[in-house]
Amino acid sequence: MDFRDVKGKKVKLPKDKKYNWRPAVYGVLIENNKLLFIKPNWDDKYCLPGGSMDLGETTTKSLEREFMEETGYRIKVKNPDHPYADNFLFGSDKVDQYFQRISLYYEVERVSKKQSKNLDEETTELHWEDVNNLSSSDFTFFQRDFLKTILKK
């Protein structure tokens, strides 16, 4: 079974390891034809704000929490019943993590334009990019397929 790391490089699951299930949620915030991205400390590419769900969280509560942690913005999910979903196998021998991730992407809107807290330690930068200038090669491997779908619209 082939897993992929954050750069898209194939990684084999060690024979003595098992992999876990890890659901995640991400927010698509577009304002004035610009899409909000973060630059995480674990990659030199941009990605959408969001991340892993905590046990017992709903998808919308999880996304609200993750978005606040990574951007400082309070958000509202526009249509919680219709996310875009994708799936991949992540593996990293550097951090000894292997999991199957299902990612749910939701269109969101800011509740307030003011950031209500500092960014968490995982976020090094916020970046707004004009949707007409997007190139999927600028983004982290595991979100490229989703972003290609957005670029087609």
Stockholm file with secondary structure:
# STOCKHOLM 1.0

chainA/1-153         MDFRDVKGKKVKLPKDKKYNWRPAVYGVLIENNKLLFIKPNWDDKYCLPGGSMDLGETTTKSLEREFMEETGYRIKVKNPDHPYADNFLFGSDKVDQYFQRISLYYEVERVSKKQSKNLDEETTELHWEDVNNLSSSDFTFFQRDFLKTILKK
#=GR chainA/1-153 SS CEEECTTCCEEECCTTCCCEEEEEEEEEEEETTEEEEEEETTCSSBBCSEEECCTTCCHHHHHHHHHHHHHSCCEEESCTTCCEEEEEEEEETTTTEEEEEEEEEEEEEESCSSCCSCCCTTEEEEEEEEGGGCCGGGBCGGGHHHHHHHHHC
#=GC SS_cons         CEEECTTCCEEECCTTCCCEEEEEEEEEEEETTEEEEEEETTCSSBBCSEEECCTTCCHHHHHHHHHHHHHSCCEEESCTTCCEEEEEEEEETTTTEEEEEEEEEEEEEESCSSCCSCCCTTEEEEEEEEGGGCCGGGBCGGGHHHHHHHHHC
//
